[in-house]
Structures are given as structure tokens and as C-alpha cells.
Amino acid sequence: MAVLEKIRNNAGLLVGGIGVALAAFLLGDGMRSCTPWLQKTQQVALSIDGQEVSIMDYDARLQMMQEQMEARSQQRLSDEQRLMINNQLSQEYITDYAITKLAEELGLKVTNDELYALLSGQGVSTSPIARQFFSQFGINPEDKKSVDDLIMQMSDKNLGNLPAEHQARLRAQLQGVHRSIVNSRLQEKFSALLSRSYKITKLDEEIAQGSGSRTVALVRTTAGMISDSTQRATDAEIKKYYEEHKNFFRMPYPNAEVSYISMQVLPSADDYAAAEADMQKAYTELRESATLTQVEEAIRNYNEKFSSKVYLTAAELDQMGLGTDDATFIKTSEIGAVNQPRLVSDRYNLVKLIDKKTSAESIGVRILTLDSAGMAKSDSLLALLNSGADFAELAKKHSSDPRTAADGGLLMVPNQYGMTDSTFTEFTLAQFSLDTLYKAPFGSVITLERPGMNKMFVKAVNVKPAVEKYQVATISIPALFSDKTYNERYAALNKILGEGGTFDQMAEKAEKEGFEISRAMAVSTQSPQLGAIPSSRPVITWAMNAKDGEIADKVYRCGSDYLVVAALDKHLPAGFAPLSLVREQIAARVEMEKRTEALAKSLESKALASLDAYATELNTQVDTLVGVSYVVRGSEGAAFNGKTMTTALNMVSKPFVAGSEVMVVQPLSQQPADATAAQAQSRQQEADLGRQFSYRAFSQLLQSLKVEDNRARFY
């Protein structure tokens, strides 16, 4: 019943005229007959190999996922987070279609018994998807009885006892969990099937096992350390790389190329002056406040403030995020001092040292709690405690709190690192309303009685040495743009838009006004925002539905401080990204390759005799690696393994390129092959490569699907 309760909450002129009229009639009738088809196609969110996903079904799942995420995070989702979930859902639809298609063709199945086992953890590990589902109802996935109870209570028979709206929602959730578990399991089976079909050839295995391994000294330098401005990528080289690596630039979805004018509205000189005046006022008020009560009154009207009735340790000051300078100020100043803040990152941070004292850094706490049944022995227990009786033994025997009684009443709380704390600072105990222990003599027994709570006896134990502690107050005053400043910038951009013209003409005017111009930015239905502009998804939605060359008819307000006017340059169909879009990316790659090749040739021409000489030349050091064989592993390129295994022992190789590095190696020694270890290494390599093979095969299948993504019509 408790779970159910959670679920509820959870011819001539005449002939010509007749012909025209008839044509109009037929056209009108045709249009009417096409209307349902048009309406249907306009309500499709995704089409996967012709299988349509209606916006109704899609949006229902999306809303459920977003609500679940908000429930878990206990906060409202940002626009970017919502689109992240949206993209996740679209990928789920595509992946589910692909794995279902594969399963049908290969005869892969997940039986009902198998599904139940993955749900309940009987004989196998509980599916992570099931674990997450159970957790939202407060069910421990390891508690088999609670899991079985929940599964039973969510049967069709029991769900029928709930209100209709709850039935629909919970059935959708349960179906989603079942679908996700089944598809995940099918992917595991497909992966296992392909992995087992991958085998390392006998030749590769013999080479790997028969050559042993080597210890090698090497000198290396990465492309990032190579500065050679003469190595520029030519148009021909860029085009050649593009044609040879076209699959690298595949676009599974249509893109839109957008140019835009934007500005992040910042405070004006008047706004900074206003912030400074507020800071000076706050500074004066803090200086004139002598007591905690006066300080609290002084900071009351500020939005970003902090004051504490209790004292903080130096470590807690550091954890507050005050900054090194402000924390040092508090630790080294006299009582009553207020810092003179500077504007840092458009913000003034004021701190005042109200008081300081020397006291125990932290203490342990033992608790003995009495429920109504135990109140009759309250006086006798207190007398025993005050007379020196063992608190821990009495707590084990008489405390009504099962969480602490087993440990003799010792309070233990999980911390942010997953460890358990058993000693607490004054500030921490204040969160439990137990800081009274710092005000009474340590070791004395204190009685706590509060309305609606059980009576308890508490005692400080394990008292840590005394340290200096600080009582502080802080005010943070940001320099913000005013409505006047924002409206002025909006009016300036709106005026440019209103005067019309081409985007280039608008951009020329905007640049003179201090606006930023961005050109040819590629976006798609997957893009959460335009460049680095927060909450700019509406601009992308407009662009995906606009016509080539169209300029938006309004200034977009993005987030709290960005203004945008956008123009659609052109639509880019799904397929391969045009060279113009990836030119800079390719140029960087080609130039990196040219720099490394040039450096390797330059070093070779020097004919240096030792690794130390190469290290000096490259301003680096000699490293040593052990266990290097023909089996490629680690971050080094495959050429490194080849050179290490083929260069004669104690000889220095010629400089060579390995991936994005230039290397020189000197094999130092060779270890004979350990047949057992080599065979185990081969099997591990085979398993790893098999998994990669299955992953790539499934990725290739996903890429081969014909996906029509219409989400930009709706989101």
C-alpha cells in the first residue's frame, strides 16, 4: 500500500471557361483529398526508413523524460538540458528501430523470463535501467521482496484501481522500462555475436607471441610543440584530404548555415558607477556595525549575503569560495575589520570579521533518544549519565533511534566524498541544531526537548584540539546592466533590422555600433544553441524552417543578456558536409602532418649520434618504456611499435612520425616471449578488437538508416 500511495502521487471562351472551372474544381477536390495527408506529414517528428513517429507519441515520451529529470535534480531544466534530453530521445527511437530490425533478421529474442530476471535480479545482475526505475519509488534494488511487491502492484490488475491519469502515466513508464531493458539486452546479444566472430589471424598471433617484448628509450615531441609557420596547407592538399577522408565528414541530418549579429549586453559606465556607490554604502554600514544583530540588519536588503551565528574553522573559510585574498584577510585581521573590495569579474565582494575565538576544531556526538514508551525512565537514565555511567552502553540498551543505537549512540553522517564523518565542527552541528554542545562544557550531558520530536540526551566526545575560529559576514554586489542600458542596445539593433537591406549591409552598420558578426555557422536539429549563446534554440528552430537568404523579422532575446538578429545563408542537405564548412578543420590537420614530417626530415639531416643529443635539440627529455611489442596499446602511434621492434638493440633509430608525434627510439633490451602471457594478451586483444568491431558495425547500421528529422517544426 505504501508503494501504491507513492504511485498515486507520483475549348473557346465558354469551353475554356468550363475547362478552367473544371480544373479549379478538380484542383480544389484534389487539395481537399490531400489535406489529411498533408496534416499527417506535418505531424511527424521522425521518420526512420519510412517508419513514422508522430509528434503526439514523441512529445508524450519527451515530457515524461523531462519530468523525471526535473524530479531527480529537484530543479527546473534549462533550455540546453531540455534539448539534450530531446536529442537523447530521438537517438533512442533510431537505436530501438535499428536493434529491433537486427533482432528480427538474426532471430535474437528476449524472453519474458529473461526480462523478469533483469528486472528482479534473479540469477543475473539487475539491469541498471531497472535500478534507476525502482529508485524513484524509494525501492532498494537489492531488496528482492520490495522489488517483487512493486512489480506485482504495477500489474494491469492493480493499476486498474488507480485514477485513469495515473494508470496511463505509470503504464507508459513501465512500458518504457521494459522497452529499454529489452533493447539493451538485444544490443548485448548482437555485440556478443559479432565479437565472437572476430578472430586474430594465426600470422598476427605468431608475430605477437614469437617476438617477445622490448625495453626502449625514446625522445618524443607532439605537434603542438612544433612551431613552423612555413608549413601551410594548400587548396589542393585540403581538397585531396577531403576526398580521401569523406566519410569523416558525414552529416546524418540536414544542416542550416546561419550568419548572425549578436551582442552580450554588459554594464555601462553609469551601471558600474551605480554598483560602486552600492558597494561604498555597504562598506560604510558594515564598518559601523559592531554586533551580529547590527551586521544582520546591515546586510538584510542585499540579495547575495551570508552571516553566521556560529564560528567557522580556517578550512571551512577556504571551502566557502571566498577567494584566497578574502580568506587571508579574515584570518589575519582584527575583530571588526572590513575589507576594501576591488571590482573583480564585475563583482564587489565585501567581508567583515565579526568575531573570533579559540575552540575545539571538531567533536564527536553521542545521542540517546527516548520515544514515548521510554519517557518513564528519562530521569533515572539522566541520573545514571550524570553519575558517570557509560553513555555508549546505555544508548545501545535504551535508545529508540536504531540508526545510532548499535554504535553506542555515536552520530555518523555520510559526507560528500562517500565517506562517513563521526566528528563535526560547530558550523556543521548548527545544521542539526546541535551546536549547543559547543556552548556547554565538553563531556557534560545535555537534554534536548523540541516540539514534535523525541527527547534526547547528547554528549560531546572525541574532542579535537583547539583552533582559531571566525564569525564572518559577506556581501556580494554585482555590477549589472540596467534596463536603460539593455533597452538602448535592443533599440540600436532593432533600428538596424528595421532599416532593412542585405545581411552584409546590416552587418556593416552593426559592426560600427559594437555588435559582433558571426558568419556561416552550421546548425542542425541536434544543436542546443547558436554558438556560445545560451537559450538561443529559438533561433535554430527559425533557421531550420526559413528559406535560403531569409533574414529573421525580429531581434531575438536569448537568455537574460544576449540579443541576436539572424540570417539563413542556405540549407545543407544530409550527406557529406561541404568542403567550405570543414575547410579550417582539414587545414589544421594537414598542417599538423606537414609540420611533423618536416621536423622528422630536419632532425634526420642533423644525423645526431645519441638520444641525449636529440633531447637537447627538441628541448625535451629521454623517456623509457617497458613491455613494448608488436601489440599496439597506449597513446603511441603504431609506427612506434614497429620501429621499436625492428631497430637493432642499442642502435638509435632515424627520427620518424608516429601519429601526431615525432619520435626517435633506442631499444635497450629484449625480453623473451612468455607463451602463457602472450596468449592471454592475444585473447584480450581479440576481445577488445571484437567489441570495437561490433560497435563499429552497429554504428554503420545507424548511419545507413534513412532518417528524416522534423523536430525543428516543433522544438
CORUR-V341426 format. One record per residue. RES is the residue in one letter. PHI is phi in whole degrees, 0 to 359 (none if undefined). Layout:
BEGIN
RES;PHI + RES;PHI
END
This chain:
BEGIN
M;none + A;297 + V;292 + L;299 + E;295 + K;295 + I;294 + R;303 + N;274 + N;301 + A;none + G;353 + L;297 + L;294 + V;298 + G;299 + G;296 + I;298 + G;299 + V;296 + A;297 + L;297 + A;299 + A;297 + F;298 + L;295 + L;297 + G;297 + D;296 + G;296 + M;296 + R;296 + S;289 + C;276 + T;304 + P;301 + W;296 + L;297 + Q;299 + K;295 + T;295 + Q;283 + Q;252 + V;259 + A;278 + L;221 + S;232 + I;242 + D;51 + G;87 + Q;275 + E;266 + V;248 + S;289 + I;295 + M;296 + D;295 + Y;298 + D;292 + A;298 + R;293 + L;296 + Q;299 + M;296 + M;296 + Q;293 + E;295 + Q;296 + M;295 + E;295 + A;295 + R;289 + S;274 + Q;57 + Q;205 + R;288 + L;284 + S;281 + D;302 + E;294 + Q;294 + R;297 + L;289 + M;300 + I;293 + N;301 + N;296 + Q;298 + L;295 + S;299 + Q;291 + E;298 + Y;302 + I;293 + T;294 + D;299 + Y;298 + A;296 + I;289 + T;295 + K;297 + L;298 + A;300 + E;296 + E;286 + L;261 + G;76 + L;277 + K;218 + V;237 + T;285 + N;298 + D;296 + E;294 + L;298 + Y;298 + A;298 + L;291 + L;286 + S;263 + G;78 + Q;276 + G;85 + V;221 + S;289 + T;301 + S;301 + P;304 + I;294 + A;294 + R;303 + Q;297 + F;295 + F;297 + S;298 + Q;291 + F;259 + G;75 + I;264 + N;283 + P;301 + E;279 + D;275 + K;299 + K;296 + S;296 + V;295 + D;297 + D;299 + L;295 + I;300 + M;294 + Q;291 + M;261 + S;290 + D;302 + K;297 + N;286 + L;297 + G;297 + N;278 + L;269 + P;304 + A;304 + E;294 + H;289 + Q;303 + A;299 + R;294 + L;290 + R;297 + A;297 + Q;296 + L;295 + Q;298 + G;296 + V;295 + H;302 + R;299 + S;295 + I;295 + V;299 + N;293 + S;296 + R;294 + L;298 + Q;296 + E;298 + K;293 + F;298 + S;297 + A;296 + L;298 + L;288 + S;300 + R;289 + S;274 + Y;263 + K;226 + I;286 + T;293 + K;301 + L;297 + D;299 + E;293 + E;294 + I;296 + A;295 + Q;274 + G;270 + S;262 + G;67 + S;219 + R;227 + T;260 + V;226 + A;264 + L;210 + V;240 + R;217 + T;213 + T;273 + A;299 + G;295 + M;270 + I;262 + S;254 + D;211 + S;290 + T;282 + Q;272 + R;253 + A;279 + T;275 + D;303 + A;295 + E;293 + I;295 + K;295 + K;298 + Y;298 + Y;301 + E;292 + E;280 + H;234 + K;300 + N;296 + F;296 + F;246 + R;289 + M;247 + P;290 + Y;233 + P;300 + N;242 + A;232 + E;263 + V;243 + S;248 + Y;205 + I;255 + S;215 + M;204 + Q;269 + V;289 + L;241 + P;299 + S;274 + A;301 + D;295 + D;294 + Y;296 + A;296 + A;294 + A;296 + E;295 + A;297 + D;297 + M;295 + Q;297 + K;296 + A;297 + Y;299 + T;297 + E;296 + L;291 + R;298 + E;275 + S;266 + A;263 + T;254 + L;300 + T;299 + Q;294 + V;296 + E;298 + E;291 + A;292 + I;264 + R;304 + N;271 + Y;263 + N;289 + E;250 + K;213 + F;205 + S;210 + S;226 + K;285 + V;261 + Y;257 + L;249 + T;281 + A;300 + A;295 + E;291 + L;300 + D;296 + Q;282 + M;287 + G;78 + L;289 + G;101 + T;300 + D;297 + D;291 + A;295 + T;295 + F;302 + I;297 + K;290 + T;247 + S;265 + E;277 + I;303 + G;96 + A;291 + V;234 + N;289 + Q;259 + P;286 + R;250 + L;284 + V;233 + S;53 + D;58 + R;204 + Y;257 + N;245 + L;258 + V;227 + K;232 + L;271 + I;285 + D;197 + K;210 + K;204 + T;250 + S;203 + A;306 + E;297 + S;201 + I;220 + G;268 + V;226 + R;251 + I;232 + L;236 + T;257 + L;244 + D;273 + S;300 + A;290 + G;265 + M;296 + A;296 + K;259 + S;303 + D;296 + S;293 + L;294 + L;297 + A;298 + L;298 + L;296 + N;292 + S;272 + G;102 + A;298 + D;293 + F;302 + A;298 + E;294 + L;295 + A;295 + K;299 + K;275 + H;244 + S;292 + S;271 + D;264 + P;294 + R;291 + T;250 + A;302 + A;299 + D;258 + G;68 + G;81 + L;291 + L;283 + M;226 + V;230 + P;297 + N;258 + Q;292 + Y;262 + G;84 + M;268 + T;245 + D;265 + S;237 + T;233 + F;222 + T;283 + E;300 + F;296 + T;293 + L;294 + A;297 + Q;292 + F;260 + S;58 + L;244 + D;293 + T;304 + L;299 + Y;278 + K;264 + A;257 + P;302 + F;297 + G;99 + S;282 + V;266 + I;245 + T;263 + L;241 + E;229 + R;228 + P;305 + G;79 + M;233 + N;290 + K;289 + M;216 + F;253 + V;230 + K;211 + A;278 + V;224 + N;49 + V;289 + K;275 + P;303 + A;288 + V;223 + E;282 + K;232 + Y;227 + Q;255 + V;230 + A;225 + T;226 + I;227 + S;244 + I;245 + P;278 + A;270 + L;247 + F;288 + S;275 + D;301 + K;299 + T;297 + Y;298 + N;296 + E;295 + R;290 + Y;297 + A;298 + A;296 + L;288 + N;295 + K;295 + I;298 + L;295 + G;293 + E;286 + G;72 + G;103 + T;283 + F;297 + D;299 + Q;294 + M;296 + A;298 + E;297 + K;293 + A;296 + E;298 + K;293 + E;271 + G;92 + F;280 + E;265 + I;247 + S;236 + R;235 + A;50 + M;273 + A;276 + V;227 + S;215 + T;298 + Q;277 + S;287 + P;283 + Q;202 + L;269 + G;59 + A;256 + I;272 + P;292 + S;53 + S;254 + R;303 + P;304 + V;294 + I;292 + T;302 + W;299 + A;297 + M;292 + N;251 + A;276 + K;263 + D;306 + G;85 + E;285 + I;248 + A;302 + D;267 + K;209 + V;272 + Y;276 + R;264 + C;247 + G;63 + S;263 + D;218 + Y;247 + L;238 + V;220 + V;240 + A;242 + A;227 + L;271 + D;290 + K;191 + H;271 + L;244 + P;292 + A;298 + G;143 + F;241 + A;298 + P;297 + L;304 + S;300 + L;282 + V;247 + R;302 + E;296 + Q;298 + I;293 + A;302 + A;299 + R;294 + V;298 + E;294 + M;298 + E;297 + K;293 + R;295 + T;294 + E;296 + A;296 + L;294 + A;300 + K;292 + S;296 + L;295 + E;298 + S;294 + K;281 + A;49 + L;290 + A;268 + S;218 + L;295 + D;300 + A;294 + Y;293 + A;297 + T;296 + E;298 + L;265 + N;56 + T;221 + Q;227 + V;273 + D;251 + T;229 + L;237 + V;244 + G;69 + V;277 + S;221 + Y;287 + V;282 + V;281 + R;207 + G;78 + S;269 + E;285 + G;292 + A;300 + A;300 + F;297 + N;298 + G;298 + K;295 + T;297 + M;277 + T;250 + T;282 + A;299 + L;303 + N;68 + M;264 + V;268 + S;287 + K;285 + P;300 + F;214 + V;262 + A;230 + G;66 + S;257 + E;244 + V;253 + M;230 + V;225 + V;237 + Q;220 + P;297 + L;260 + S;203 + Q;232 + Q;254 + P;294 + A;289 + D;266 + A;304 + T;293 + A;294 + A;295 + Q;293 + A;297 + Q;295 + S;296 + R;296 + Q;295 + Q;297 + E;298 + A;296 + D;297 + L;293 + G;297 + R;297 + Q;299 + F;299 + S;293 + Y;297 + R;294 + A;297 + F;292 + S;297 + Q;295 + L;297 + L;300 + Q;293 + S;281 + L;290 + K;269 + V;249 + E;250 + D;259 + N;254 + R;298 + A;294 + R;290 + F;242 + Y;232
END
